[in-house]
Structures are given as C-alpha cells and as structure tokens.
Amino acid sequence: MASETQSQSRIEALNERARQANLRGAWDRRAARAEDDVRPWVWRWKDILPCLLEAGELVPIDDRMRMRTIGFQNPSSKVTLSTTPTVTVTMQHLGPGEITESHRHTRTSLYFFIQGEDTATVEEGELQTMAPGDLLIQPSWTWHGTTNKGKEPAIWLTIQDTGLINTFDAEFRGSYSGGGVQPAAKSEGYYRDRLGLFQTSAALETEGASFPIKYPWQDTLATLEALADAEESDAFDGVVADYQNPATSGPATLTMGARIQMLRPGEETQSHRHTGNGIYHVVRGSGTVSVGKVQDGEETLEWGEHDTFFVPPWRWHHFRNDSATEPLILFSVNDHPLLHATKLYREEQA
C-alpha cells in the first residue's frame, strides 16, 4: 500500500495532468477559482462629462462608430466586457443635428436621459421625446433610433444586459432598411396607452420581446412625492418604487429591473444585503453609501449629482442623504428579475 507521502505525490501529479488537459478534480482545492472580491465603485460626472464633450469634437458618428458612448469599467472586476457580470453601463453623447440610425439587437436597453433638449427616439414607430429624468425601455429586438434637433449635446445613461447575452452567445443585430431613423408612424404614448385603461380590437404586436415604453420624469417624480406625502417608506431604501411593465405587470424588462428612490433630508437607511448587482445614478442631491466588504469591514463612498455607483451582490449597505434641507433621488437598475425567475433572490436585514 502506498505511503501517505507517495499518495500525495501521485495526487499532485494527477492534478497537474488534469490541469494540462483543462480539467479539474473536485479534490483539487488549489485549482478552485479564487473569490473575485469586486469592490463598490463610483464613476464621477466631473470625469465623465469632459470626456464625452471632447469625444463629441473628435469622434464622428459614421459607419464605423454608430454611436458615441463611453463605458464604465470597475478596475477591481475580472469582467472586461461588462460593467458587472450581467450588465454594461455606458454614457451616450449625441451632438446637435446628429442621429443614431435605427437598429435593433438582442440586448435589452434602458435609456435614462440626463441633459439636452429637442431630442427624441423613435421606438418601433413611436415617437418618444426625451427630457431629463425620462426612462425609455427598448426591449430585445425592437427598432430604435435617436435624433438631436437641439442646439446642445444630448447625454443619457444606457444600461444593457450585455453580460447575459454574451454568456448565452446570443448577440444579434440588425440595421433599419434604408438607413436613417425609422419614420414615426405612432404618436407618443401609443404603446403605453394601449396597454393601460383602453384597448381596441386591433392586436398590439411587435417582433421584440415586449413593447417599448417611456416613463416620463414628471410622472415618476409625482409618484415619489405622493408616496412621501402618504409616509409610505421602506426602512432600507427610503421612499421607493419599481418601474412596472404595463404589458406584464412585472419588472421593467425581462432581464433588468429599474427603481426610483428618494431619501428625505437628513435621512439614513438601515443596512441590508441581497443577491444581485446594483447600478445607481444620482438624479438629485448628494450622499453616501456604506458597503460591507468581504474581509475588511465597511467602505463608505461619497457621490454627488449625476455620479453613478455600483453596489456588489450580497454586501451589507445603507444610504445617507447629506443634505438637511433637500431630498436625494437615486435611479437604479438591477438584475433581480433573473434571480426571482430562478428563485435565487435572497435578502437579509441587519
């Protein structure tokens, strides 16, 4: 019978032979993937805006560069093609008189408009004007193209489920026949209104995964203010509401959820943690998020208006509004719909 030393030597040789063949035995603890300690992160508006404006002067939108975007990368992450393992976050710039030609892709997109005027996206033939705070949803495989008729650059946050699409190797893209922006044959609110209180005998159809919906900022803000007036609040997120898809009464998209929340002046939430990646954009105000790291306790990140930050999955976190007089408003996107669908969503309170 082989001695313990001989057995260990043979096991090490076996492990090495398996590695050379791109295999790993369950007994080979050293070959197990080390935990990727992804840190929370803040992308600063003061860094983003100058880069975008200079790109507007130097980088043309043409057949090679169909749209002018700058991607958000977390330097602590091993994921290089996505901001998180599931989603990619970019900021998009469209100069005066420019267009992004109508196209469609299997990635789902969310547009959160930040600045600009007289800009509109045509989605599946519906004209959707864009004003700061508006959220536009482009479900998978729906046509969309944008025109800036204003005098100033239009800038918006774009979040896509790129990581998920890459995982399934399901990336497909199509360009609109004839180029340019698809003609607007439907008035603004066409899909939303047809999915609301009134219906007709004509079928409401699209080739995409769902219907393109716009959530106007004035409606979103009015909802937050009404909830605050009614003192309807969550201990962990403040005054909070999820964007609902009127076609399904579920989350905003099949793969990504969207949320708006308000912290009243001086408010600090309680700490909790949950599965799922969280990308937050500061719509108004300034504050902090304190996030529990895997090994080293708590890390506090400060941010201001138009900054964007990331909270990794299953980390304790709580928010604070720095202002004693003004509310703090955060827009966020998460991958909770996938976790709920597969019963992998978990939440724990401190």
C-alpha distance (Angstrom), angle and dihedral (degrees) to the residues before:
residue distance angle dihedral
M1 . . .
A2 3.81 . .
S3 3.77 116.5 .
E4 3.80 120.9 -116.4
T5 3.80 89.5 -104.6
Q6 3.80 92.4 51.1
S7 3.82 91.2 47.0
Q8 3.79 91.8 51.1
S9 3.80 90.8 48.9
R10 3.79 91.3 51.3
I11 3.82 91.3 46.8
E12 3.81 90.7 52.8
A13 3.81 90.1 49.3
L14 3.81 89.9 48.3
N15 3.80 91.2 50.1
E16 3.79 91.6 51.0
R17 3.79 92.4 48.6
A18 3.80 90.1 50.4
R19 3.82 91.7 49.3
Q20 3.79 90.8 52.4
A21 3.80 87.5 56.6
N22 3.85 91.1 46.7
L23 3.80 91.7 -108.5
R24 3.79 132.3 124.6
G25 3.78 130.8 -161.4
A26 3.81 117.8 -139.1
W27 3.83 87.3 -122.3
D28 3.82 91.9 59.9
R29 3.81 99.7 93.5
R30 3.80 94.2 170.5
A31 3.78 91.2 60.5
A32 3.78 93.3 54.9
R33 3.80 113.9 113.5
A34 3.77 112.0 -96.7
E35 3.78 115.7 -122.0
D36 3.78 111.3 -92.6
D37 3.79 102.2 -132.5
V38 3.80 96.9 -154.5
R39 3.78 111.2 -169.7
P40 3.78 128.5 -143.0
W41 3.78 110.6 -103.3
V42 3.82 143.4 -165.1
W43 3.80 125.7 -147.4
R44 3.81 108.3 -158.2
W45 3.80 123.2 -135.4
K46 3.81 88.5 -145.6
D47 3.82 87.8 63.0
I48 3.81 97.5 38.0
L49 3.81 100.5 49.2
P50 3.85 98.6 54.4
C51 3.82 90.6 47.8
L52 3.80 91.7 50.8
L53 3.80 94.3 46.2
E54 3.79 92.6 49.3
A55 3.80 90.3 46.7
G56 3.80 86.7 54.5
E57 3.80 88.2 60.6
L58 3.81 97.2 42.6
V59 3.82 109.4 29.2
P60 3.82 116.7 63.6
I61 3.78 123.5 -153.6
D62 3.81 103.6 -120.9
D63 3.80 141.7 132.3
R64 3.81 89.9 -61.8
M65 3.83 98.7 41.3
R66 3.80 103.4 38.8
M67 3.79 92.5 175.5
R68 3.79 135.3 10.6
T69 3.79 111.2 -121.8
I70 3.78 139.2 150.4
G71 3.80 118.0 -147.7
F72 3.80 128.2 -137.7
Q73 3.80 114.6 -128.3
N74 3.80 127.2 -173.6
P75 3.83 107.1 -143.3
S76 3.81 91.7 -153.3
S77 3.80 93.2 58.0
K78 3.81 126.8 90.7
V79 3.81 88.4 -149.5
T80 3.81 107.8 100.1
L81 3.80 104.3 174.1
S82 3.82 97.6 46.7
T83 3.79 134.7 44.4
T84 3.81 87.7 -130.8
P85 3.81 128.6 8.2
T86 3.83 89.3 -92.7
V87 3.82 108.6 28.6
T88 3.79 140.6 39.4
V89 3.81 122.0 -146.6
T90 3.78 122.5 -157.6
M91 3.78 137.2 164.1
Q92 3.79 114.3 -133.6
H93 3.82 128.8 -150.9
L94 3.80 125.1 -161.6
G95 3.80 116.6 179.1
P96 3.81 127.7 -144.9
G97 3.80 110.7 -68.8
E98 3.80 93.7 9.9
I99 3.78 128.5 124.0
T100 3.77 137.7 -164.9
E101 3.78 105.6 -140.1
S102 3.78 117.6 -119.9
H103 3.78 113.4 -91.0
R104 3.78 140.4 148.0
H105 3.78 135.6 -144.9
T106 3.75 140.2 176.3
R107 3.79 90.6 -107.3
T108 3.80 114.7 95.5
S109 3.83 113.4 -130.0
L110 3.78 133.8 -156.9
Y111 3.82 119.1 -164.9
F112 3.81 118.2 -160.4
F113 3.81 106.9 -173.7
I114 3.81 116.5 -138.2
Q115 3.79 109.8 172.1
G116 3.80 142.0 -5.1
E117 3.78 139.7 69.5
D118 3.80 139.4 -123.4
T119 3.80 90.4 28.0
A120 3.79 123.8 135.4
T121 3.79 139.9 175.7
V122 3.80 121.9 -147.8
E123 3.81 108.3 -144.1
E124 3.80 118.4 -172.3
G125 3.81 87.9 -25.9
E126 3.82 95.7 -47.8
L127 3.81 118.6 120.1
Q128 3.81 110.1 -132.4
T129 3.79 116.6 -175.9
M130 3.81 116.2 -149.1
A131 3.79 125.3 -135.4
P132 3.83 129.2 165.3
G133 3.79 110.4 -72.2
D134 3.81 95.5 20.0
L135 3.81 116.4 133.4
L136 3.81 118.1 -149.8
I137 3.80 121.8 -169.4
Q138 3.81 122.0 -153.0
P139 3.80 106.8 -173.7
S140 3.78 120.3 -152.3
W141 3.83 113.7 -65.2
T142 3.83 98.1 7.8
W143 3.80 122.8 132.7
H144 3.80 118.1 -110.7
G145 3.81 136.7 164.3
T146 3.80 132.6 163.4
T147 3.82 136.2 -141.8
N148 3.81 127.4 -165.3
K149 3.82 109.4 -156.2
G150 3.80 92.5 165.0
K151 3.80 131.1 99.5
E152 3.81 96.4 -117.7
P153 3.82 133.6 59.3
A154 3.78 115.3 -87.1
I155 3.80 114.1 -136.5
W156 3.79 129.1 -173.7
L157 3.78 141.3 164.2
T158 3.81 114.8 -112.6
I159 3.80 121.3 -163.1
Q160 3.81 121.0 -175.8
D161 3.81 135.4 177.9
T162 3.82 90.1 -121.4
G163 3.80 96.4 141.7
L164 3.78 91.7 55.7
I165 3.80 93.0 47.0
N166 3.82 90.7 48.7
T167 3.80 91.3 49.4
F168 3.80 90.5 56.9
D169 3.83 92.7 38.2
A170 3.81 86.7 -128.5
E171 3.82 101.4 136.4
F172 3.81 112.9 140.4
R173 3.79 129.3 159.3
G174 3.79 136.5 -171.7
S175 3.81 133.3 -169.2
Y176 3.78 122.1 -141.1
S177 3.81 113.3 -102.5
G178 3.78 111.1 -100.3
G179 3.80 94.4 13.2
G180 3.78 125.6 -112.6
V181 3.79 124.5 81.9
Q182 3.77 119.8 -39.4
P183 3.84 111.2 -104.5
A184 3.79 114.1 -100.0
A185 3.81 103.5 -118.5
K186 3.82 95.5 159.4
S187 3.80 127.5 60.5
E188 3.78 122.4 -120.0
G189 3.79 113.1 -75.6
Y190 3.82 93.5 21.4
Y191 3.81 96.2 133.1
R192 3.80 96.0 36.3
D193 3.80 93.1 50.2
R194 3.80 93.2 46.7
L195 3.80 89.2 53.1
G196 3.79 92.1 48.9
L197 3.79 133.6 59.7
F198 3.82 97.9 -29.7
Q199 3.79 132.2 55.6
T200 3.80 134.5 179.3
S201 3.78 132.6 -155.6
A202 3.82 91.2 -106.1
A203 3.80 113.8 96.7
L204 3.79 116.0 -113.6
E205 3.78 105.3 -135.4
T206 3.79 142.5 166.6
E207 3.80 132.4 168.8
G208 3.79 89.8 -127.8
A209 3.79 130.2 87.8
S210 3.82 92.5 -94.4
F211 3.81 141.7 -21.1
P212 3.81 125.6 -61.9
I213 3.79 109.3 -112.4
K214 3.80 132.9 -173.2
Y215 3.81 120.6 -152.7
P216 3.85 106.9 -159.7
W217 3.79 116.2 -140.3
Q218 3.81 93.8 -129.5
D219 3.82 89.4 59.8
T220 3.80 92.5 45.4
L221 3.80 93.4 49.5
A222 3.80 92.0 45.4
T223 3.81 89.4 53.7
L224 3.81 92.4 51.5
E225 3.79 92.3 47.8
A226 3.82 92.3 48.1
L227 3.81 90.8 50.8
A228 3.80 90.7 48.4
D229 3.83 91.5 49.3
A230 3.81 89.0 51.1
E231 3.83 89.0 49.4
E232 3.79 90.2 -124.2
S233 3.78 103.3 155.2
D234 3.80 141.6 151.3
A235 3.80 120.1 -131.2
F236 3.83 91.8 -137.6
D237 3.82 103.4 38.6
G238 3.80 106.4 20.7
V239 3.80 117.8 -136.4
V240 3.79 100.5 -2.0
A241 3.79 140.7 170.5
D242 3.80 133.4 176.8
Y243 3.79 120.6 -135.5
Q244 3.80 107.0 -114.8
N245 3.80 127.5 -148.3
P246 3.83 104.8 -128.7
A247 3.82 91.0 -153.3
T248 3.81 94.3 59.4
S249 3.83 104.7 15.0
G250 3.80 83.4 -129.6
P251 3.81 134.2 101.7
A252 3.80 122.2 -35.6
T253 3.83 91.8 -95.9
L254 3.78 136.8 6.1
T255 3.82 92.4 -107.2
M256 3.82 105.9 25.3
G257 3.76 133.8 44.8
A258 3.81 123.9 -151.9
R259 3.79 127.3 -153.4
I260 3.80 140.0 -177.8
Q261 3.80 122.2 -157.3
M262 3.77 138.8 177.2
L263 3.78 129.3 -155.4
R264 3.76 111.9 -160.4
P265 3.83 120.0 -130.9
G266 3.79 110.4 -59.6
E267 3.81 93.1 -1.5
E268 3.81 120.9 150.6
T269 3.79 120.5 -171.5
Q270 3.77 128.7 -140.0
S271 3.80 120.0 -103.6
H272 3.80 124.4 -98.5
R273 3.78 139.2 149.5
H274 3.79 134.9 -146.7
T275 3.76 142.1 170.9
G276 3.78 117.6 -92.1
N277 3.81 137.4 63.3
G278 3.80 118.4 -85.8
I279 3.81 125.3 -154.9
Y280 3.83 113.8 -172.7
H281 3.80 129.6 -168.2
V282 3.81 120.3 -164.7
V283 3.79 106.8 -129.7
R284 3.79 96.7 174.1
G285 3.78 135.8 1.7
S286 3.77 133.4 3.9
G287 3.77 136.8 -91.8
T288 3.77 147.5 129.6
V289 3.76 140.3 -90.3
S290 3.79 119.2 -153.1
V291 3.81 112.1 -153.9
G292 3.79 127.3 -170.2
K293 3.82 110.9 -130.1
V294 3.77 123.5 -146.4
Q295 3.79 96.2 -105.6
D296 3.79 112.6 -0.8
G297 3.78 107.0 58.6
E298 3.79 122.0 -117.9
E299 3.80 130.7 -6.9
T300 3.81 120.1 -164.0
L301 3.81 120.2 -151.8
E302 3.79 122.6 -165.1
W303 3.80 121.5 -152.6
G304 3.79 141.5 170.9
E305 3.78 139.8 -159.7
H306 3.84 115.3 -36.8
D307 3.81 92.7 7.0
T308 3.81 115.4 131.4
F309 3.80 124.2 -147.1
F310 3.79 140.6 -177.3
V311 3.82 130.6 -136.6
P312 3.85 112.6 -165.3
P313 3.81 121.8 -135.7
W314 3.80 121.8 -81.6
R315 3.81 96.1 10.2
W316 3.77 122.7 133.2
H317 3.80 108.7 -114.4
H318 3.77 141.5 166.9
F319 3.81 134.3 178.7
R320 3.80 134.0 -133.7
N321 3.80 130.7 -164.9
D322 3.80 107.8 -139.7
S323 3.79 94.8 -159.3
A324 3.80 121.9 87.5
T325 3.81 91.8 -162.7
E326 3.83 110.1 29.8
P327 3.82 132.2 60.3
L328 3.80 122.0 -116.7
I329 3.82 116.7 -134.5
L330 3.81 123.6 -164.6
F331 3.80 128.4 -173.7
S332 3.80 114.4 -159.5
V333 3.80 141.7 -179.5
N334 3.80 125.0 -156.3
D335 3.80 140.2 174.0
H336 3.81 93.9 -125.6
P337 3.85 95.6 123.1
L338 3.81 90.0 68.0
L339 3.79 91.7 47.1
H340 3.80 93.3 48.7
A341 3.82 91.5 47.2
T342 3.80 90.8 54.1
K343 3.83 94.4 37.5
L344 3.82 91.2 -117.8
Y345 3.78 96.9 121.3
R346 3.80 113.4 113.7
E347 3.77 131.6 170.9
E348 3.77 131.2 -171.0
Q349 3.79 130.4 -171.3
A350 3.77 125.4 -143.9
